[in-house]
Amino acid sequence: MINKDKKIERIIGPAQSARMVETIVGCKWSLTVYQLLAQGINRPGEMVRVTEGLSTKVLNQCLKRNIEFGLLEKLSYPEIPPRVEYTITELGYKLLSILDSLTQLQEEINKSK
């Protein structure tokens, strides 16, 4: 017997986190920035110097977007000349583990084709 009074509510996906993942993965340079930070390259000038094709303008847009999502933290030092460094936040490390899982899923999909 089917209970017609019981209604199932529509599940709403995690819109904000899905948008964040889409933005980060969709950005040509975000994953490269995370790779640079993991290698200890945390200053913008050095990032541009060691990455072929990356401009200062595009890097700054990428860093700003990641800071807005709370994935990176900007550290400014009161020195002359000014020194700025970036670090991955706890939330950023959580995203990286999710991206690692997505990479593994993609590899499994590729193997099954």
Contacts in CASP RR format, 6 or more apart in sequence:
PFRMAT RR
TARGET T0000
AUTHOR 0000-0000-0000
METHOD contacts of the structure
MODEL  1
MINKDKKIERIIGPAQSARMVETIVGCKWSLTVYQLLAQGINRPGEMVRV
TEGLSTKVLNQCLKRNIEFGLLEKLSYPEIPPRVEYTITELGYKLLSILD
SLTQLQEEINKSK
20 69 0 8 1.000
20 71 0 8 1.000
20 95 0 8 1.000
21 95 0 8 1.000
21 98 0 8 1.000
21 99 0 8 1.000
23 30 0 8 1.000
23 65 0 8 1.000
23 69 0 8 1.000
24 30 0 8 1.000
24 31 0 8 1.000
24 65 0 8 1.000
24 66 0 8 1.000
24 69 0 8 1.000
24 71 0 8 1.000
24 95 0 8 1.000
24 99 0 8 1.000
25 31 0 8 1.000
25 99 0 8 1.000
25 102 0 8 1.000
27 62 0 8 1.000
27 65 0 8 1.000
28 58 0 8 1.000
29 51 0 8 1.000
29 54 0 8 1.000
29 58 0 8 1.000
29 59 0 8 1.000
29 62 0 8 1.000
30 62 0 8 1.000
30 65 0 8 1.000
30 66 0 8 1.000
31 99 0 8 1.000
32 51 0 8 1.000
32 54 0 8 1.000
33 47 0 8 1.000
33 59 0 8 1.000
33 62 0 8 1.000
33 63 0 8 1.000
33 66 0 8 1.000
33 72 0 8 1.000
33 86 0 8 1.000
34 88 0 8 1.000
34 96 0 8 1.000
36 42 0 8 1.000
36 47 0 8 1.000
36 50 0 8 1.000
36 51 0 8 1.000
37 72 0 8 1.000
37 86 0 8 1.000
37 87 0 8 1.000
37 88 0 8 1.000
38 88 0 8 1.000
41 47 0 8 1.000
41 50 0 8 1.000
42 85 0 8 1.000
42 86 0 8 1.000
42 87 0 8 1.000
43 83 0 8 1.000
43 84 0 8 1.000
43 85 0 8 1.000
43 86 0 8 1.000
44 56 0 8 1.000
44 59 0 8 1.000
44 60 0 8 1.000
44 63 0 8 1.000
44 84 0 8 1.000
44 86 0 8 1.000
45 56 0 8 1.000
47 54 0 8 1.000
47 59 0 8 1.000
48 54 0 8 1.000
48 55 0 8 1.000
48 56 0 8 1.000
48 59 0 8 1.000
63 72 0 8 1.000
63 74 0 8 1.000
63 86 0 8 1.000
66 72 0 8 1.000
67 73 0 8 1.000
67 74 0 8 1.000
69 91 0 8 1.000
70 89 0 8 1.000
70 91 0 8 1.000
70 92 0 8 1.000
71 88 0 8 1.000
71 89 0 8 1.000
71 91 0 8 1.000
71 92 0 8 1.000
71 95 0 8 1.000
72 86 0 8 1.000
72 87 0 8 1.000
72 88 0 8 1.000
72 89 0 8 1.000
72 92 0 8 1.000
73 86 0 8 1.000
73 87 0 8 1.000
73 88 0 8 1.000
73 89 0 8 1.000
74 84 0 8 1.000
74 85 0 8 1.000
74 86 0 8 1.000
75 84 0 8 1.000
75 85 0 8 1.000
75 86 0 8 1.000
75 87 0 8 1.000
76 82 0 8 1.000
76 83 0 8 1.000
76 84 0 8 1.000
77 83 0 8 1.000
77 84 0 8 1.000
77 85 0 8 1.000
88 96 0 8 1.000
END
